[in-house]
């Protein structure tokens, strides 16, 4: 089976950089995946993406060296299995708040006797190889999202689930849970304390930690904080920031020309 390169990166003690796709386009997915990212996540929760489009995006990502991941919309076994069958090499699942949540999620990702995933890898065989079934349990990453107060309180129990490979912090929903504003680029005090606590407990459990970040600068700071996988924003955010900057540059030049002309 094709090896999960993220696992190789983590085994070497290096941080991984993860792209995040919210735009339903295989063309955009292929372009993003060719920018040097270690992995690319298709967002089926908040992204404007359905399964049929997501499948073509997996195919596009597969033309590159990036590892294909997916965030599912919820802890639903049928959806998790379907997206794994489409070729995802790791699943990020939102709103995992208890040990029971984590166990049911992990079970959906693993074939018996380790879990309850049903057989039918479809495109998994095409991407992973003929021995996919024999090795999938070892290569697929199980990544619960920590984004509620309850999850922070239960972090040790969530981490005790053997098949959980990494926790992934959603700082915006975590901020909402603690009564602070999301999307500010910097954490409020309660959110910052919760993130530090989760990271410390994850380190103690000898597991991996990932986090969504506002941009590249914030992602670099998270690496320095000790995170193993960082996501420097999503595709739409990068696109709109670049276009907004271009418009501001052009309008700034226009203003300068008008002021100069008015001075004569």
N, C-alpha and C positions, 0 to 999 in steps of 0.2 A: 504494500500500500504506500502511496505517496506520503512522505513524512510531513508532519506538521512543523513547519519551520519556526513557528513561534516557540514551540517547546525547545527547540535547539537553541534559540536565542536566550531563553530564560535559563537553560542549563549552563550556558556560558556566563551568566551573570550580567547580561546586557539588557538595557531597557528597550522596549519595542514601541514603535510609533504607528498608531492606528488611524486610518482615515474613516470618515463617517459620511454615508451617503443618504440623503433625504430626497433627492431628485430622482424620479423614475426614468432613467435613461441609461441604456447599455453603453452608448457612445461616451457619456460623461463618466460612467463607471470605469471604462477602459482607460480614459485619459487620466483620471485621478490615480488609478492603480499603478500607472507608469511613472509616478513622481517620486518613487523611492520609499513608499510606505512599506512597513513590514506586514501589515494586515489591512483589510478593508472591510468595514461593517456596513451591511445593508440594513437600514432602519425600517422595519415593518410596523413599528409602533407609532411613531410620530412622523415618519417620512411619508411622502405622497406616493406610496409604492404598493402595488398588489402583487400576488404571487406570480402571475404570468410575466409581468415586467421584471420582477425580482429574479426569476429564472434566467432571463437573458442577461441580466447584470452579473449573475454568478458566472455565466459563460464568458462574458467579457473580462472579468477579473481573472479568470483562469488562463488567459493569454499572457499573464504577467507572473512575477514571482511572489506577489502578495498573497497572503493567506486569506481565504474568504470566510468571513464571520457574518452573523446576523443577530439583530435584536428582534425578538418576537414581540407580539403585541401584548401577550399575557402568558401566564403559566398554564398553557393549554397543551396537553400531551399530543393531541392530533396535529396541531400546528407545528409544534417543535419537531415531531417526527417527519412531517412533510418537508420542512425546510432543510433538515439534515439529509433527507433523501435527494434534495435538489443540489447538494454538494457543499453545504456549509461545513466548515471544519471546527466550528465553535459556536455556541449559542449564548447570547447575553439575554437574561430573562429579567424583566422589570418587577418591582414590588415584591421581592422575596423578603419576608419579614420574620419568618419563624423557621425552626428546624424542620417542621413538617413540610412547609413550602419548599425548602431546599431539597428535601429527600424526594418529593414527588417530581420536582424539576429534573434532578439528576437521574432519576429512574427512567424518565422519558428519553434521555440522551443515550442510554446504555442498553445494549442487547442483553437478553437473558444469558446466564443466570445473574448477571450483575445488575440488570435493570429490567424494564418492561417494554423497550422499544420493539416495535413490530418489524418484521423483515419485508423489505421492498426498497432497497437503496437506489434503484433507478439510476439517476445521474451520478449518485455517489460512486457507483462502479466505474462509470466513464472517467470521472475526475480522479478518484482514489486508486483505482486499479482492481484487478480481478480478485485480489485477496482482501478486499475492503471489509467484508464481514468478519474475517478472522482478526483484524487489527483495529477496527473502528473504535472499540472501547478504549484503546490506548492512545489514540490520536485526537479524538474529539475533545475539545475544551468545554467544560461546564462552568458557566460564569454567572452567578446570581448578582443582581443589582441591589445595592444597599441604598435606600432612599426614603426610609421612614424612621421615626423615633423608635418604633418597635423593633425594627431591624438592628438598630444600633444597640438597643438593650439586649437583643438576642444574638449578638454577633458571635460569641463563643460557641453557642449551640449550632449556628449556621456553619461555622468553620469546622465543626466536629464531623460534619457529613463527609465521609471519606472521598466521595467522587467529586466534590467541589474542588476545582483547580484554582480558581481565582475569584475574588470579589471585585465588583466594578461599582464605584461610587457615582451616583447621579447627584451632583451638588445642587442642582436647581430644585428638584423635588425635595431634597433633604432640607434646603433652606426654607421651603414652604412649610415643611413639617415642623420646623423650629420657629415658625412665625417671623421669618426674615425674608427679604426680597430676593427672588431668583434673578439670574442673568446679570449680575452687577460686575462680574469679572474678579471681584475679591469677595472672600467669604465674610459673612457676619460672624460675630464672636461665638455664638452657639453652634453654628454650622462648622466653623473652623475647629472647635473643640471636638465635635462629633467625628469629623474626618480624621483628626489626629488619633482619636481613640480607636477607630476602626482600623486604621493603618497599623497602630501599635499591636493590636490583638491579632491582626493578620500575620504580622511578622512573627509574633510569638508562636502562632500555629504553623509556621514555616510554609505558608501558602503565599500566593501571588496577589498583588493589588493593582487594579486599574482605575482610571478616573477620566471623566469627560472634562475638558478644559475650554476656556474661552478662545484661546489663540495659541500660537507657537510659544510666545514668551511665558504664558501661564503654564503651558505644558512642560517647558524646560524647568520651571520652578518646582513642578510636581515631581519631576525626575530627581531633582536635588533633594526633595523631601523624602524620597524613598520609594516612589511608585514604580512598578515594573512595566506597565503599559499606559501610555497617555494618548489621548485623542485631542488634537489641536483644533477644535471646532468642527463644523460640518461643511459640506460642499456649498450649500446655499449661503451660509454666512461668509465664506471666503469669496464667493462670486459677488455678492452685493457689496462687501467692503471694497473690493477692487474697483468695481464700477462706480461706487460713490466717490472714491478717491479720484478717479479719472474725471468725473463730472466736476468735482471741486477744483481740480487743477485747471481745467479748461475755463470754467467760469471765473476763476481767479485771474487768469490771463486776460479774459475779456474785460473785467473790471479795471485791470491795470491799463489796458489800451484806452478805455473810455476816459479814465482820469487824466491820462497824458494828453489826449486830444482836447479835453476840456480846458487844459491849462494853457493852451496856446492862444 
